[in-house]
Amino acid sequence: MTDEMDSRHDRIRHHPTAGPGNSLADWTRARNPLRVAISYVAVWLIRISPSLRLKRWLLRRLGAAVGPGVSWGLEATPDVFWPDLITVEREAIVGYDATILCHEFLQDEYRTGEVVIGERAMIGAGAIVLPGVEIGANARVAANSLVTRDVPPGTTVAGVPAEPAGSSAADDASAEAAGDSGTDDSEPGDDETDPGDVGVGSADGTDV
């Protein structure tokens, strides 16, 4: 794994605070309030909907790059301010209550950075991924981990901050990431279908 200063922080953009207060107090200069309000409503729907197809459609409408077959878990939260900086590649899993952050509001500046989750990567329940992080293909992030550095392809990380882990942690990450992901009510090739055609999955996985 590369050093944090040579990876995540190299990709982060720094934006000095314009006003006399901290950057969060001046957030309306950083992002259009109407856009944030619309994003908030969409994120709320993404969090509570059991339909993976609807989640993918909403994420794309917010500007996120979402590949086919992506599973976005219940209560998992994309960045509300900059969802367009999220890339989730084919067949990746973002587990229950995970959070993908693409911004940091600090005292003298705010920072933004793209988060990339590679093909078939797995993000465990309750994990937090910080701005600028790239998670490689087939990598695994264990539940409740804080990802502050890039995760190389095929690597399992766990802890706060997340560090490489052994095979037992890999099994835990798989179980936690897959749990409560929602119902994938899509058919092959229908990822771009309008939400009016979306079924809401029932408890047994069938459409109602």
Number of C-alpha atoms within 10 A of each C-alpha: 12 11 10 13 10 11 17 21 18 11 17 18 14 15 15 13 21 14 12 10 11 17 23 17 14 16 17 12 13 14 12 11 13 10 13 16 13 12 22 16 12 17 22 15 16 25 20 15 19 26 26 27 30 26 27 25 19 20 23 18 14 21 14 20 17 23 18 18 22 23 28 35 31 26 24 23 24 27 20 22 21 21 26 19 23 26 20 26 21 18 19 26 27 32 33 26 24 25 21 27 25 25 24 17 17 15 14 16 15 20 18 21 23 24 27 22 28 24 22 22 29 30 36 29 30 22 27 25 26 23 28 27 26 24 27 21 22 19 23 32 36 30 26 20 23 21 26 21 25 23 27 19 18 14 20 26 26 24 17 13 12 22 19 16 16 11 9 9 19 21 14 16 27 22 16 23 31 20 17 16 23 27 24 22 19 18 9 7 9 12 18 12 13 12 13 7 11 16 19 20 18 14 11 7 14 12 15 8
